[in-house]
Amino acid sequence: MSEKQQLGFALAALAGGIAWGTVRYRNSERVGLLALLQGLEWFVAYGGAAAVITWLRETVEADELVIDEDDERVTHFRRVVTEHTGTDG
């Protein structure tokens, strides 16, 4: 399963978890929070967190690969000193 499909499946699990949490905790004062936590639990359980992290990593790595020649800069200088004594040998 591709990362895009995995993320879609996990988002569907998030929505289902929120719906289930709303029904399950409908008599609680914190129904919204508990339903969101239920949805997040299902999202993580179905691989949503791993898919999001993979997507973020690929995005960051793709940005690093784009190198423009105009963006080159000098980061340090090296000085080489050669000592001449006046005699060869």
The 8 nearest C-alpha neighbors of each residue, nearest first, counted from 0:
[[1, 4, 5, 2, 3, 6, 8, 7],
 [2, 0, 4, 3, 5, 6, 50, 7],
 [1, 3, 5, 4, 50, 6, 0, 54],
 [4, 2, 6, 1, 5, 7, 50, 0],
 [3, 5, 7, 1, 6, 2, 8, 0],
 [6, 4, 2, 8, 3, 7, 9, 1],
 [5, 7, 9, 3, 47, 8, 4, 50],
 [8, 6, 4, 10, 9, 5, 3, 11],
 [7, 9, 5, 11, 6, 10, 4, 12],
 [8, 10, 47, 12, 42, 6, 45, 11],
 [11, 9, 13, 7, 12, 8, 6, 14],
 [10, 12, 8, 14, 9, 13, 15, 7],
 [11, 13, 9, 15, 10, 14, 42, 41],
 [14, 12, 38, 42, 10, 16, 11, 15],
 [15, 13, 11, 17, 16, 12, 18, 38],
 [14, 16, 12, 18, 13, 17, 19, 11],
 [38, 17, 15, 19, 13, 37, 18, 14],
 [16, 18, 38, 34, 20, 14, 15, 35],
 [17, 19, 15, 21, 16, 20, 14, 22],
 [18, 20, 16, 22, 21, 17, 23, 15],
 [21, 19, 34, 23, 17, 22, 18, 37],
 [20, 22, 34, 18, 19, 24, 25, 23],
 [21, 23, 19, 25, 20, 24, 18, 34],
 [22, 24, 20, 21, 25, 19, 34, 26],
 [23, 25, 27, 30, 21, 26, 22, 20],
 [24, 26, 22, 21, 27, 30, 23, 20],
 [27, 25, 24, 28, 30, 23, 29, 22],
 [28, 26, 30, 29, 24, 25, 33, 31],
 [27, 29, 30, 26, 25, 31, 24, 32],
 [30, 28, 27, 32, 31, 33, 24, 34],
 [29, 31, 33, 27, 24, 32, 28, 25],
 [32, 30, 34, 29, 33, 35, 21, 20],
 [31, 33, 35, 34, 29, 30, 36, 37],
 [32, 34, 36, 30, 35, 31, 29, 37],
 [33, 35, 20, 17, 37, 21, 31, 36],
 [36, 34, 38, 32, 37, 33, 17, 39],
 [35, 37, 39, 33, 38, 34, 40, 32],
 [38, 36, 34, 40, 16, 35, 39, 20],
 [16, 37, 39, 13, 17, 35, 41, 36],
 [40, 38, 42, 36, 41, 37, 13, 35],
 [41, 39, 37, 43, 38, 42, 36, 44],
 [40, 42, 44, 38, 39, 43, 12, 13],
 [43, 41, 13, 39, 9, 47, 45, 40],
 [42, 44, 47, 48, 46, 40, 45, 41],
 [45, 43, 41, 42, 46, 40, 47, 9],
 [44, 46, 9, 42, 43, 47, 41, 12],
 [47, 45, 43, 49, 44, 48, 9, 50],
 [46, 48, 9, 50, 43, 42, 6, 49],
 [47, 49, 51, 43, 50, 46, 52, 42],
 [50, 48, 52, 46, 47, 51, 53, 43],
 [49, 51, 47, 53, 48, 52, 6, 2],
 [52, 50, 54, 48, 53, 49, 47, 55],
 [53, 51, 55, 49, 54, 50, 56, 48],
 [52, 54, 56, 50, 51, 55, 49, 57],
 [53, 55, 51, 57, 52, 56, 50, 58],
 [56, 54, 58, 52, 53, 57, 51, 59],
 [55, 57, 53, 59, 58, 54, 52, 60],
 [58, 56, 60, 54, 55, 59, 61, 53],
 [57, 59, 55, 61, 56, 60, 54, 62],
 [58, 60, 62, 56, 61, 57, 55, 63],
 [61, 59, 63, 57, 62, 58, 56, 64],
 [60, 62, 58, 64, 63, 59, 57, 65],
 [61, 63, 59, 60, 64, 65, 58, 66],
 [64, 62, 60, 61, 65, 59, 66, 58],
 [63, 65, 61, 62, 66, 60, 59, 67],
 [64, 66, 63, 62, 67, 61, 60, 68],
 [67, 65, 64, 68, 63, 70, 71, 62],
 [66, 68, 70, 69, 65, 71, 64, 63],
 [69, 67, 70, 71, 66, 72, 65, 64],
 [70, 68, 67, 71, 72, 66, 65, 73],
 [69, 71, 67, 68, 72, 66, 73, 65],
 [72, 70, 69, 68, 73, 67, 66, 74],
 [71, 73, 74, 70, 69, 75, 68, 67],
 [72, 74, 75, 71, 76, 70, 77, 69],
 [73, 75, 72, 76, 71, 77, 70, 78],
 [76, 74, 73, 77, 72, 78, 71, 79],
 [77, 75, 78, 74, 73, 79, 72, 80],
 [76, 78, 79, 75, 80, 74, 73, 81],
 [77, 79, 80, 76, 81, 75, 82, 74],
 [80, 78, 77, 81, 76, 82, 83, 75],
 [81, 79, 78, 82, 83, 77, 84, 76],
 [82, 80, 83, 79, 84, 78, 85, 77],
 [81, 83, 84, 80, 85, 79, 86, 87],
 [84, 82, 85, 81, 86, 87, 80, 88],
 [85, 83, 86, 82, 87, 88, 81, 80],
 [84, 86, 83, 87, 82, 88, 81, 80],
 [87, 85, 84, 88, 83, 82, 81, 80],
 [88, 86, 85, 84, 83, 82, 81, 80],
 [87, 86, 85, 84, 83, 82, 81, 80]]
